[in-house]
Amino acid sequence: MIPVDQARTGSPAGQCTEACVASVLNVALDDVPDLWEERQEHGEERPIRPWIRMLAFVMSHGYQWIRFNIRPIPVGDFDLDGLGLPQTARDWADAYHLLGGENPDGLGHMCVGRGGVVVHDPNPSRRGLATIEEIILFAPLAEVEEKWVHWLMRDYACTPEGWALTTENES
């Protein structure tokens, strides 16, 4: 992991997620899809599109992005082992991953973690997180079992217009 700092700070145009992805993948910030620019280009009618580009970017570097939303936990009380992650996911959490939550000002923020501990805050202030509300694992594609892919994709299908609920799950 090579720490990369975000070039833009503040909500909603900050680049903390992009900087964290760049850090974990050891690439330049400019190489990572810019979520804010994507949102500006495609508007709010297609808010999922920037994330599809980010997921495709992560996959092009040999990883699957697996996200777990959790109830907000103060950073000092966060215990990765207490989340009840499946063992395979727990093993991936020992590598670099993203931790998302609120910064001390109550704004959404993302940092790089390892083993559930913040190891890099891409914001130049380095104030980190006050709470953790999500963990995003980078699972090596070579290790992602078919059941994980099925679990991730069971409710949605990629169409030329973006992601849509599959017919069998629309009810």
Wavefront OBJ file of the C-alpha trace (Angstrom):
o trace
v 0.000 0.000 0.000
v 1.359 3.377 -1.031
v -0.512 6.199 0.784
v -2.234 8.607 -1.604
v -3.854 11.835 -0.404
v -7.043 13.265 -1.815
v -6.664 16.367 -3.996
v -10.191 17.650 -3.198
v -11.648 17.684 0.299
v -15.127 18.389 1.602
v -18.538 16.988 0.957
v -19.848 16.083 -1.553
v -16.929 16.583 -3.971
v -14.116 15.157 -1.832
v -11.955 12.337 -3.119
v -11.397 10.230 -0.021
v -12.780 7.058 -1.615
v -10.749 7.544 -4.781
v -7.568 8.222 -2.760
v -8.140 5.115 -0.655
v -8.656 2.957 -3.749
v -5.499 4.434 -5.287
v -3.608 3.691 -2.066
v -4.730 0.062 -1.835
v -4.122 -0.624 -5.538
v -0.806 1.303 -5.650
v -1.885 3.572 -8.506
v -2.001 7.326 -9.032
v -5.100 9.219 -7.922
v -5.665 10.417 -11.499
v -5.928 6.785 -12.650
v -8.949 6.083 -10.408
v -12.447 6.944 -11.687
v -13.564 10.267 -10.177
v -16.915 9.631 -8.507
v -17.791 13.343 -8.315
v -17.057 13.971 -12.001
v -19.093 10.894 -12.909
v -22.041 12.155 -10.835
v -21.821 15.559 -12.524
v -21.670 13.984 -15.974
v -24.548 11.545 -15.499
v -26.704 13.399 -13.008
v -28.773 12.098 -10.158
v -31.048 10.070 -12.421
v -28.254 7.460 -12.659
v -26.506 7.616 -9.258
v -25.265 4.015 -9.433
v -23.215 4.573 -12.607
v -20.119 6.035 -10.876
v -20.001 3.032 -8.564
v -20.217 0.625 -11.502
v -17.161 2.328 -13.002
v -15.345 2.088 -9.677
v -16.186 -1.607 -9.318
v -15.009 -2.254 -12.882
v -11.778 -0.374 -12.141
v -11.126 -2.441 -9.007
v -11.848 -5.650 -10.949
v -9.469 -4.571 -13.724
v -6.761 -4.621 -11.046
v -7.588 -8.179 -9.981
v -9.954 -7.586 -7.064
v -13.643 -7.822 -6.265
v -14.992 -5.066 -4.007
v -17.112 -6.569 -1.226
v -18.931 -4.101 0.989
v -20.425 -4.713 4.417
v -22.624 -2.028 5.992
v -22.659 -2.126 9.773
v -24.312 -0.124 12.523
v -22.214 2.941 13.401
v -19.511 1.980 15.884
v -17.146 4.484 17.549
v -13.624 3.880 16.244
v -12.340 3.048 19.732
v -14.969 0.311 20.106
v -14.587 -1.203 16.634
v -13.648 -4.895 16.697
v -13.371 -6.639 13.363
v -13.736 -10.040 14.987
v -17.051 -8.969 16.521
v -18.681 -8.395 13.122
v -19.321 -12.065 12.483
v -17.847 -11.995 8.982
v -17.601 -15.317 7.165
v -14.069 -16.743 7.565
v -13.178 -16.085 3.922
v -14.143 -12.418 4.303
v -12.314 -12.242 7.633
v -9.149 -13.472 5.908
v -9.481 -10.734 3.266
v -9.912 -8.151 6.042
v -6.395 -8.912 7.236
v -5.198 -7.248 4.011
v -5.694 -3.568 3.183
v -9.341 -2.533 2.939
v -11.508 0.579 3.203
v -13.231 1.753 6.364
v -16.060 4.243 5.947
v -17.975 6.274 8.466
v -18.111 9.799 9.818
v -15.141 12.055 10.463
v -15.010 14.071 13.718
v -17.166 16.767 12.032
v -19.927 14.264 11.233
v -19.197 14.164 7.484
v -18.940 10.932 5.532
v -15.334 9.861 5.109
v -13.244 6.896 3.982
v -9.839 5.677 5.221
v -7.582 2.724 4.458
v -7.636 0.012 7.075
v -5.833 -3.209 7.787
v -7.237 -5.739 10.192
v -9.984 -3.226 11.035
v -7.558 -0.480 12.086
v -7.130 2.811 10.204
v -3.636 2.874 8.693
v -4.030 5.836 6.306
v -6.333 8.859 6.278
v -6.208 10.404 2.792
v -7.395 13.788 4.072
v -4.414 16.094 4.669
v -5.853 16.942 8.110
v -5.316 13.284 9.187
v -8.256 13.521 11.613
v -9.483 10.070 10.668
v -12.841 8.585 11.516
v -15.051 9.048 14.564
v -17.304 6.106 13.626
v -17.053 3.125 11.323
v -20.194 2.265 9.362
v -18.872 0.157 6.499
v -15.960 -2.021 5.556
v -15.011 -2.624 1.934
v -12.805 -5.616 1.293
v -10.627 -6.162 -1.750
v -11.000 -9.865 -2.476
v -8.512 -11.271 -4.999
v -10.487 -12.415 -8.038
v -8.525 -15.659 -8.093
v -9.900 -16.436 -4.608
v -13.475 -15.285 -5.062
v -15.617 -18.385 -4.982
v -18.567 -18.792 -7.284
v -20.923 -18.585 -4.307
v -19.614 -15.086 -3.491
v -20.185 -13.876 -7.037
v -23.676 -15.369 -7.006
v -24.388 -13.760 -3.633
v -23.198 -10.359 -4.885
v -25.095 -10.496 -8.145
v -28.279 -12.345 -7.173
v -30.510 -9.266 -7.054
v -29.089 -7.093 -9.822
v -28.081 -7.425 -13.447
v -25.895 -5.110 -15.493
v -27.723 -3.700 -18.521
v -26.641 -1.133 -21.131
v -28.592 1.441 -19.100
v -26.896 0.508 -15.822
v -27.815 -1.826 -12.973
v -31.386 -3.082 -12.691
v -33.277 -5.466 -10.464
v -33.536 -8.876 -12.047
v -37.036 -9.887 -13.090
v -37.277 -12.662 -10.522
v -36.522 -10.257 -7.661
v -38.663 -7.268 -8.647
v -41.570 -8.184 -6.402
l 1 2 3 4 5 6 7 8 9 10 11 12 13 14 15 16 17 18 19 20 21 22 23 24 25 26 27 28 29 30 31 32 33 34 35 36 37 38 39 40 41 42 43 44 45 46 47 48 49 50 51 52 53 54 55 56 57 58 59 60 61 62 63 64 65 66 67 68 69 70 71 72 73 74 75 76 77 78 79 80 81 82 83 84 85 86 87 88 89 90 91 92 93 94 95 96 97 98 99 100 101 102 103 104 105 106 107 108 109 110 111 112 113 114 115 116 117 118 119 120 121 122 123 124 125 126 127 128 129 130 131 132 133 134 135 136 137 138 139 140 141 142 143 144 145 146 147 148 149 150 151 152 153 154 155 156 157 158 159 160 161 162 163 164 165 166 167 168 169 170 171
